[in-house]
Amino acid sequence: MSLSVTIITKNEEAAIRRCLQSVAWADEIVVVDSGSTDRTLEVCHEHGAKVQQTSDWPGFGPQKNRALALAGGDWVLSLDSDEWVTPELRAEIERAMAAPGGVAAFRMPRRSSFCGRFMRHSGWWPDYVVRLFRRGSARFSDDLVHERVIVNGTIEKLRAPILHEAVRDLHGMVAKTNNYSTASAVMRHGRGQRGSLTAAILHGLWAFLRTYFFRLGFLDGREGFMLAVINAENSYYRYAKLMMLAKRETGNREQEMGNASPPPSQPSP
């Protein structure tokens, strides 16, 4: 059974080499890039990847479906550019593909690092994700962010984890928080949801409490506290931006109505 690895990229020179090297054993590596200006594409070509560039950014789900459409293997392993496969996971993937049966997909735990520390709590472990599936049995949701794999068939678990450098430093985390909260707000606004300052404050507070206390983030040391704060900020900004989108929409609508109103009648001479 052949395996295609699919990856989406943009300016991932710092991480993509490790990802590609970890799956060099696959039959095919497909990369869909959305306008990298660093050496990402050069590194991908060096590792024999099949690369396609796009001129737009439709969101994570649609972009991953583009990569999926280019895959030709019997099985597909979807990776993010900051993830990599261990030898133990490779062996388990090969056994799973070779095993008889009608399993459509496999989910596996993901071990993520935050500023150099692999988190063992905070809701980050075990973070099971569906990444390996038979081609034609699954697709990605059309969500702009936090996309999920929609599987038509049975899903089983693997034991070996994917490794994930989720946050290299706080500078990158701040940028990611801003981008993700904006995309999430736009997606929720499109679904008819509305935000408020109260909702932003309460969701932010709950995100901190859930991460640091209920999900035992305090056992992850200072990184656990920083992650709880960042989760709170992400949730707060998501709902604050959702509130501002509704405000902007209302203002635009009122302006359009004002422009469409007939001029006031003039008194008769």
N, C-alpha and C positions, 0 to 999 in steps of 0.2 A: 504494500500500500504506500503510495507516494504522499509526501507532506509539503504543503506550501505554507510559508510563514509570511504574514502580512503585517506591515508597519506603516503608520502615517507619521510624517515628519514636518518640521519647520525649524530651522536653525538649531539642530540637535548635534552639532559637531562634538560637543563635550561628552555626550553619552552614547551616541549611536554605534561607535566602533565596538564597544563591549557587548552590546545587544547582538550585533551581527556576528561577532566571533562565537557567541554562545550557541548560535543556530547554524553554523557553517555546514553542519552535517545534513541539513534539510535538502530536499530535492529542488526547492525553489524558494527564493526570497523576493517578495513583491513590496516595493516601497512607493507610496504615493505622497508626494511632497507638495506643499502649498506655498512655495515661493521662498525657499531658503536663500540667504545671502552670505552664509558662511561656507565651510567646506563639507557640509552634510552630503551633498550629492556626490562629491569627489570620493568621500569615504565609502559611500554605498556602492559606487561603481567599482572601487578597489576590491570589494568583497563579492563581486559578481551578482549584485542585486539587479532585478528588473525594475527600473525606475520610471515613473510617470509623474510629470508635474501638472498641477492645476493652477488656473489663474484666479480662482476664487476660494473662499472658505465657507462651505455650507454648514459647518458644525461637525462635531466629532462623529456622531452616528452616520450621517450621510457620507462623510469622507471615508470612514472605515468600510462602508458598503461599496464604495468605488474600488478600494483595494481588494475587497472580497471578489468583486466581479472579474478581476484580472487573474485570480488564482486558478491554477489548473490541476492541483493535486487532489487526491482522493480525500485527504484530510486537510484542515486548515488550522494553523496555530496563530492566533492574533496576539501580537505583543505591542506594548508601547515602547517608545524609543529609550526610555529610562528603565526598562526591565531587562532581565537576562535569565537564561535557563542554565541550571546547574547540571552536572553530569548525572546526578541521581534522578532529576526530573526527566532528562533526555531518555534514560533507560526505561522509566515508567511510561513515558509517552509512546515509545517504540513497542512496548509490550501491550499497551492499550490498543494501538492501531492494529496489531497483529492478532489480537484475541478474537475468536468467533463470537457472534452475537449481534444483536440489533441496537446496540447503544449508539445514540445519535451525537452525544456530546459529553465532555468531562469538565467538571469544575475542579479547581485546585486552589490550595491556600496561597496567599501572597504575603510575603514578609517584607515590610516596607521600612526604610530608614528615614529618619528626620534629623537633619543637621549632623549626620554621621552616626547616629544611634539607631539600631534596629529596635523598633518598638514591639513590646510584648503585650501591651494593654491598650488603653485609649480607644478601643474600637477598631484598632488596626491589625489585630491578630486574634484568631485566624480570619483573614479577610478572603473568603472564598469567591472566586471569579470564574465564570465560564469562558475558557479561552481556546479549547481544543474541540473541534466538531467536524463531522462529515460535511464535505462540501455539498450544498443543496439542501441540508437539513436545518440550517440556521441563517439568520441575518441579524444585523444590528438595528436597534430602534432608531427612529429619525430624530432623537433628542439632540439639541445643540450641545449639551454637556451632560455628563453622568449617563451616557448611553448604556444600554444593556443588550445582551445577546438573547434574541428570541429563538427558541429551539422547538422544532417540531419532532418530538420523540423523547426517548428516555435519556436522562442525565445521571451520570455516576461521578464519584469522587476519585481524585488522585491524592496521594499522600505527600509527595515531595512538593515543596513550594517554589513558586516564581519569586525571584529576588527583585526588589524595586527600590530605586533611589528616588523616593517621592519628593523630598525636599533637600536640596544640596546646601542652601544657605537661606537666610531670612530675606535677603534682597530678592531672590527669585520667588520666594513664597509670597511676598507682598504683591508682586506683579501677577502671580497666578491667582491669588485671592481676588484681586480687582477684576481680572478677565473672567473668572468662573462666576463670580457673583453677578456680573453684568449679563453674561449669557443665560444664567439661571433666571434672572429677573425678566429678561426678554421672553424666554420660553414660557414662564408662568403667566406673563401678561397676555401672550398670545392665546393662552388657554382660558382667559377670562378671569384669572385670579387678580385680586387687588391687595395692596399692602397699606400699612399705616405705621405711624411712629410707635404706637403701642405694640403692634405686632413685631416690629423690628427689635425693640428692646426685649420683649419677652422671649422671642426666638433666640436672640443672642445669649441671653442669660441661661436659657435651657441648654443650648449647645455647650456652654462652658461646664455647667453642672453635670451633664450627661457624660462628657468626655473625661473630666477630671475626677469625678466622684463615682458615678454609677458604672462607668467603664474602667475604673481603677487607673486612670491616667496618672495619679500621684505616685504610683509604683514605677513609672517611667522617668522619675527624677525631674530635673529642670526642663528637659525636652518635653515631658508630659504636660507640664504647666504651660509651656510656650505653645504647644499644639492646641491645648484647650482654649487659650486666648485667641489663637488664629481661627479656630472653628467658630468661636463666638463672633469674631469680626466678620467672617464670611457670611454667617447667618444674618447678622444685623444689616450688613450692606445689601444683601439679597433683597430683604423686605423693604429697606429704605429706598433702594433703586426702583423696586416695584411700585412703591408709593409715588415716586417722582414721575415714573412713566405714565401713570394714570392722571397725574396732575397736568403733565404736558399734553396728553391727549385731550383732556377737558378744555385746556386753554386753546388748543388748535381748533377744536370744534366750535367754541364760542367765537373765535376770530372769524371762522368761515361763515358762521351765521350772521355776524355783524357785517361782513363784506357783502353778503347776499341780501341784506335788508334794503327795501326801497328807500330812496331819499325822502326826507320829510317834505310834506306838502307845503307849498308856498301860499301865503295869504293872498286873496284876490285884491287887485288894485281898487 
